[in-house]
């Protein structure tokens, strides 16, 4: 199709999906209704990712009953969470000690 004197190709069909990266860190605490609380730097992008996702599966470390969470601390309301998995013994791969051994002086 000519456009401004140049031949251009029109793309038909949906755009390709974005590349997948590693999953975000899990929420620190959540209740059985799906309200989630994050710790430290997990509060940066996780609430936004949870609200934008078509399906949100929360893998919480501490699962509590409704009403036990501070309402001001809830970062993701339960209406955005479809599944909850209680995983108290999660492996935190990002928290590894990376100190090298010292050379003998």
SULPE-V840697 format. One record per pair of residues at least 4 apart in sequence whose C-alpha atoms are under 6 Angstrom apart, sorted by the first residue. I is the first residue (numbers start at 1). GAP is how many residues later the second one is. D is the distance in Angstrom with one decimal. If there is no record, write none. Layout:
BEGIN
i:gap:d
I:GAP:D
I:GAP:D
END
This chain:
BEGIN
i:gap:d
1:6:5.5
1:7:5.4
2:4:5.3
2:5:4.5
26:33:5.5
27:10:6.0
27:11:4.8
27:33:5.2
28:9:5.9
28:10:5.1
28:32:5.7
28:33:5.4
29:7:6.0
29:8:5.2
29:31:5.6
29:32:5.9
29:33:4.7
30:5:5.5
30:6:4.4
30:7:6.0
30:33:5.2
31:4:5.6
31:32:5.4
31:33:4.7
31:34:5.3
31:35:5.4
32:33:5.9
33:45:5.7
34:44:3.9
34:47:5.5
35:41:5.8
35:42:4.7
35:43:4.3
36:38:5.7
36:40:5.1
37:37:5.0
37:38:5.5
38:4:5.7
38:5:5.4
42:4:5.9
47:29:5.4
50:6:5.8
51:29:5.6
56:25:5.0
56:26:5.6
57:26:4.6
57:27:5.7
58:26:4.8
59:26:4.7
59:27:5.9
60:26:5.3
60:27:5.9
61:26:5.2
61:27:4.5
END
